[in-house]
Amino acid sequence: MTLEQKIGQFFFPAVFINDSEENIQKTERLIREFNIGGLTFFHSRASAATNYETKKKIIFNDDSYERLKELIVRYQKCASTPLLMSIDAEWGLAMRVEKTPQYPYAITLGALPNDKKSLIYEVGKQIGLDLKSAGIHYNLAPLADINNNPNNPVIGYRSFGENKEKVADYALEYLRGMSDVGVLGCLKHFPGHGNTNVDSHLGLPILEENLDQLLSNELVPFIKGIEQNVDSIMIGHLAVPALNDGQNISATLSKSIIEDLLRNQLGYEGLVISDALNMHSVSKLYDKKGQLEWEAFNAGNDVLCFAENVAEGIQKILKNATPERIETSYIRIQKSKNKVGILSDNHSPTGSFDINKTIYLNREIAKNCITKIKGNKNNSIVFEAKKNNKLAKLSIYKNTDNAFFKTLSTKLSSPEYKLLFDDSIVDIEEKLVNYETLIIALFVPKAKPLENFGIEDSVLKILDRLFESKKCVIYVFGNPYVLQIIPKIQLAAGIIQVYQDFIEFQEVAANQLIEISDLHGVLPVNIDAV
């Protein structure tokens, strides 16, 4: 290859599964003309996180998976050098593609006891196989971020928790599972996005820690990954003034963070990929097209993810970079491609989903991660109330035909009520007035903390009154950080953290109550309220 063709390998522009034929043909021209190294797949233009503030409506498509496979075959046919196809699939292809297998969020996996971490290996393995069935060989996951800020708007449920050793160990299990089936992984977001309160899709988060503090906490999972020769590390769009002479420069554009810290001090020799260059924390910095791509490459990134100015970026790098630096990054990318066999034409979609394995895995994870936060006598409380006809069930944000209530009704039948969006609080309180004991199933609407996880103020108020006036056993199907915003939850007779609302999790949670089973989950984050 010429130097210019080698530089093309550094570019991984975004492509959208549900896109127009015109845009698909533009991508084909990019591949043919510039010898780009890979592509990063997203569901649609409306789904991109940076479009959040425009409130664009995402149009779902049941055929997205088949369309993804067809596009991958089509794009590979255009490439003179096989493309490394990538995607964010932290909890499986379902993160980007509807009607595909979904696995639990990292915070759910973080609730598994240490002797069950082999389940995380299995999750990594299955996600790898699912990706290969579409022709994808590079998963931009998992997170190595430590969840030490409950108000973090973008990490939260995507992290394995707040314990640095657990985050490191569980991330490595996930990576090992993918690696064993021939899929590359990526630790992100270096040097650590956990202790921030700004969404880097929309602004620049700032880490106030100094180097010693980072080395003792945020960097621990990355250091352990480096020791295990992790395939790649993604640089986060976050500023660390202590590492940049007091300046708020994004890590993705900082030589002192990538070259001095990651490469020289920590000794990492693998592939370095930027976080998406369309994110507003960096995308608005330069007026001249190609300048951002050059700055990111010059800082030490090998792969430029979601690069929006391919032609101009190539010319900037060609003009300014040394042949030696170009060769070094080129070799790293080729090694990665070679590791997963795509340079030997092993890049077509292979295999199919094993839905039964996904269901089995999700059920096993549920059996071992559901966490009892309060209540040693939950079973006796509810069965005694049933015997006296003083028990009722309340489902919040799901109808009463949910799997949790259906499973409970086999041994614990009682009147069932629902509270959905915009339902009358007065009506439901009147219906519950004669019951002494309640099983409350709270299906948390959103995983992110924005606007109280989507929970209405009226719902929080009724929970407040119910906890004060009745014996309540509450099952929380959602992000455990929601416990912090539920008023007087400490008055509940029982608190069970279930994490996911998957059918498998609902059925397991119900059976554990009926069968008086021990719960083995460990809360992965500290919750002050409980």
N, C-alpha and C positions, 0 to 999 in steps of 0.2 A: 504493500500500500504506500501511497504518497503520504507525506505528513498531513496534508489536508484530509485525506480519507481516514487516517488514524484519529484525527481530532473529531471527526464525525461520530466515532464510537463513544465519545464521552456524553453524547446527548441522548436523553430519554424523554422526549416530549410526551405530553398527556394525550391519550386518545379516549374516546367516549363510546361505550358499547351501543348506546341508543343515540345515533347521530345521523346527520343527513348524508346522502350519497356524495354530495359536493365536498363535504368536509373529509369524508373517507378517502376520496380521490386526492385531496390535498396532502393527506398523510402518505399515501402511496408515492406521490411525487417527492416528498421529503426523504423517504426511504431510498428511492432510486438515485436522487441527485446528491445526497449528502452522506450516504453510508452511515446513517445513525446507528448507535449501538443497541438500542432497545426502545421499548414503549412502556408506559405506565397507564394501566386501564382504570377508568372511572365509569360509573353507571351512566351518567349523562351530564351535560353542561350545567343543568339546574342543580345537580347534586353536589357540585364542587363546594367545599366549605367556604370559600371566599365569596360565594354568591349568597351567603346567608342573609346579608342585609337587604338584598333585592327581593327577598321573599318569593323567589321563582318557584313555581309549582313543579314538583317532580312527578313525571308521568311514568307509572310503573308498566312493565312489559313482561308478561309471563314467558316470553320467548328470549329473554335477555341472555340466558346461558348458551342456548344454541347459536344465537347471534354472535356471542363472544367467541365461540369456537370457530365459526365461519370467518370472522374477521382476522383471527390469528393465522389461520391457514392462508388467507388472502394476503395479509401483510408479509408473511414469511416468503411468499412467492416473489415479492418485489425486491427482496433483500439479497445483495451479492454476498454479504456476511450475515450468517443467521442472527436474528434479533433475540436479545434476552428479554423475554416478556415478564413484566412485573405488575404487582398489584398490592394494595393494602388489604390483607386478609387476616387481621388480628384474631377475629373469632370465626374465621372461615370465609369462603367466597361470599357468604351471605352479607358480609360487610359492604359489598359493592354490587352483588348480583342477587335479585330476588329468586325465590323458588330453588335455592341451593342449600346444602347442609349448613346449619348454624351450630356452633359450639359455644360454651359459656364464655362470658367476658373474663378478662384476666383477673379482676378483683374477686370473681367467683372461684377461679382456680386457686387464688391466693388463700382462700379459706380452707383448702384441703390440708389435713395434717401432713407432716413431713413424710410419714411412712406410706403415703398414698400419692407421692409426687410422680410415680410412674404413670399415673393417669394423664399427666400433662405431656409426658413423652408421647403417649398414644394420641392425644389431641394434635400435637405437632405433626405426627406421622399421617394421621387422617387428613389434616388440612393439606399437607404436601401432596397426597394422592389425589385429593379433589382438584387441586390446582393443576396437576399434570394431566388430569382428564380434560382440561380445557386448553392445554398447551402452554401453561405458565410454569416457569422454573425459578422464579424469584419472588419471595414473599417479603414485603417491607414490614416485617414484624419479627419478634415481639418488642414491646416497650421494656427498656431497662430503667425507666424513670421510677424514682421512689416517691410514693404517694404521701408526702408529708405536709400537704396544704389542703385542708378539706374544702377550701373555696376555689380550688383550681378549676377553671371553666372548661378545660379541654382534655385533661389527663384522667383524673379520678378513676372511673370504672375500667379504664384501659390499662391500669397498672396492677401488678400482682400484690401491692400493698405498701406498707410503710417500713417494713423490716428489710434492711439492705441485704442481709444474707439470704433471706427467703426470695427476694426479688431476683438476686443473682442466680440462685440455684434453680428456681422455677423457669426463668428465662432460658437457661442453658438446657433444661430438659426439653422444652418446646423446640429449641433449635436442633437438638440432637435427633428428635423425632423426624423433623423435616429433612435433615441431612441424610438420614438413613434411607430415605426414599428418593434422594436425588434432587432436592429443592434447596436453593440458597435461602439463607435467612439474614436478618439485619437487626442489630441492637440499636434502639433509638430512644431519646433524642439527646445526643452528646452535647454538652457535658451534664445534662440532667434537667428535665422540664417539670419535675414534680413540685418543687417549691416556688411556683409562680402563680400569679392571679390574673394573667392576661392571656387571651387566646391568640397564639402567634399567627393564626390564619388572618387575623384582623388587626393586630398591633404587635409591638416588640416587647416581650416579657423581659424583666431584668432580674438576674440572680445577684443578690447582694453578698453571697459567700466569698471568702478568700480561698486561696488554693488549698491551704491546710484543711479547711472545713470541707471543701469538695472532695479531697482525697480520702477523708475519713467517712464520707457518707455518699453523696451523689455519684461519685466516680467508681464506687466499689463494684457494682454489677458490670460496668464496662471493663474494669481491670480484670475481673474474673473471666469475662468473655475473651479478652485479648490473650489471656493465658491458655485458653482453649482454642485459639486460632479461629475466632468467629469470622464468618464469611465476609461480613461488611458491617460498617457502623455509619449510621445516619447522623449528620450534624443538625442540631436544632436551630431554629431561628430565635435565638434568645441571647441577650447581652450579659456578659460577666465583666463589669467594669474593673474588677480587681486583676483581671488577666489582660486588660487592654489599656493600661495606663490611665484608668479612670474613665475611659470613653465607653459610651453605649453603642458598641459595634456588634452587630449580629455575629454569632459564632460561625455561621456559614461563610462569612466574609473576613474572618480573622485568622491570619497566619499564626499568631501567637497561640491560638487555641488548637488549630488543626496541626500545624507543622511542629510548633515548639512543644505543646503539651501532649497531644495524641500520638504524633509520630515519634518525636525525640525522647520525651520524658517517659511516656508509657510504653513505647516500643512497638506500636502497632504498625504492621506492614501490609495489612489487607486492604480491601476496597473501601474507600470513603465516598459516600453519596450525600449530596445536599438534600435537605428537606425541599419540598416543592417551591420552585422559584417564582411561582405565581402568587405566593402568600403575601399579604399586604405588609407584613413586617419588613420585607425587602423589595417587593416588586415595584414600589413607587420611588425608589431611591435615585434612579438614574433616568435621565430623559433620553439618552442616546441608546438606540437598540444595540444589543450585544455587549454593552458595558457590564451589566449585571453578571452575565455568563462568564465574561473574562475575570471579573473580580472574584467570583466564586471559585473558578478554576485556579486562579493565582493564589488564593488562600489555602488551597490544598485538596479541594474536592476532586475526585476522579470522575464521578458521574454527576451530571447536572440534571436533576429530576424536574420534570414539568418545565423544561426550558421552553420559553415562548419565542425566542429569536434565534433560531438555529443557524440560518445563513450568516447573519451578522456576528453571532457568537463565534462561529468557526473562524471567520476572518480576523476577529480581534485576537483570538488565541494564536492563530497562525502568525500574526504580526508581532505579538509580544512575548510568547513563551519560547523557552529554549527547546531544541530538539530532544535534549536529554529528559526534560520534564515530561514532554509529550510521550516519549517512549515509555517512561516509567508508568504513567497512568494507563497507557494502551496495554501494556503487558498485564497489569492487574486485571483489567476487564477481560482480556483473552483467557487468563487463568480461570476466572470465574465461569466463563462460558464453557471452557474445557472441562471443568469439574463436573458440570451437570450434563455434559455430553452433547450440547447442541451444535458444536462445531463439526460433529460427525453426523449431521443431518438427523439427530435424535431430538427433534423439536416439535413433532406433530402431537396433537392430543392423543393421550393413551389412557385406556381404562375407563371406568365409569364410577358413579357414586355407589358407595356401600351404605345405603340408608339404614339397614339393620345395625351396622356397626356404629353409626352415628347415634342412633337411639340408645343402644347399649351403653356407649360411652357416657352420654348425657345422664343416663339413669345412675350409672356407677358414681359419677361425680356428685350427683344430687345426694345419694346415700351417704356420702362422706364429707360433704361441705356444708350442709344445712346446719345452722348454728343456733344453739339455745343461749340466749342472752339473759333471760330471767324466767324462773318458774320451774321448780322441781316437782310440782304437783299439778301440772296442766291437765294431765289425763283424768285424775280423780275429780278435779274441779268441774270439767265439762261433763263427765259421765254422771256425776251426782246431780248436776243441773238438769240433765236430760231425764233422769229418773223422776225428778220432781216437776217436769214440764216447764222448767224455767230457763231453758237454753234456746238461743236463736243464733243464726249465722248472718253476718253482714258482709256482702262483697262490694268493695269499693273500686269502681272503674272497670268492672267486668260483670256480665250478667250472671245469674245464679246457676246457669248450666255449665259453669266452668269445671275443669277436671278436678280441682281441689274439693269442691262441694260434692260433686258426683261420687268421688271416692269415699269421702267422709260419710255420705248418706247410707252406705252399706251397713255400717255399724253404729252410726251416730246421727240418725235422722232427727231433724228438728225444723221448725219454720225458717225459711231462707228469704233474705231481703237484699235488695241491690241499691247502690247509690252511684249513679252515673253522672257525667258532666251535666250541669245545670238542673239536676233533680232538686226537688224541694226538700230542704233540710227539716222543715217543720213536719212534713208528712212522715218522714222516716223516723223521726224521734217519737212521734205519736204511736207508730207501729211497734216500737221497741220498748215502750214504757213499762209493760208488765213482765219483762224478762229480767232476770237477775244476772245472768251470765251470757256473754257473747263470744263467739269465735269470729274475729274480724280478719278478713283477707284484704289486704291493701295491695292492689296491683298498681305500682308506681308508674305514672304515665311516661316519664322521661328519665333517661340515664344521666343526663347532665343537670347540674344544680340550678341552671337558669330558671328564674321564676318558680322557686320552690319545687323543682323537679316536675313542674306541670300540675301540682296539687292545688286545688282551689282553696282560698282562704276559708270559705264556708265549710269545707271538709275538715280542715285543721281545727276549726272551732267545735264542730260536732264531736270529733275525737277527744278533744279536751273535756267536754262535758260527759262523754261516755266513760272515760277513764276515771272520772271523779265519782260517778254514780253507780257503776256496775263492775262486776268482775269481768275483765276483758282479757282474752288471750289473742294477741295480734300476730298475724303472719305477714311479714313484709316481703313481697315479691318485687325486688328491685335493689337499687344501689344502697348499700348500708349507710351511706352518709345522710340518707333521708331521715334517719333516726334523730338527727340533730335538730330537725325543724318541726318535729311532731310535739306539740305542747303536752306536758304532763305525762309523757309516755312512761316515765318511771313509776307511775301509779298503776300501770297495767299489771295484772296478775301474772301474765306470761308474755314473753317477747321472743319470737322465733324469726331469725333472719334467713330467708330462703334464696335471695339473690336474683334468680331468674324466674320468669313466668312460663317457661317451657312446660308442656304437658307432663313430661317426665318429672320435673321438679314439683309440680302440683301434686301428682299422684304419690310420689315418695313422701312429701311433707305430710299428706293426709294419712298414709299408712304408718308413718312413724308415730303419729298421735294415737291412732287406733291401737297399734300393737305395743305401745309403751316402750318404744325403742330408744336406746341411747343415741344422742346426737354427737357426731365427732368433729364437726366443723369448728374452726378457730377464726374469730373475727380478725380480718387482715389489717384493719385500721382501728385506731382508738376513737371511740365515740364518747364525748364528754357527757352527753345527756343520759347515758345508761351506765 
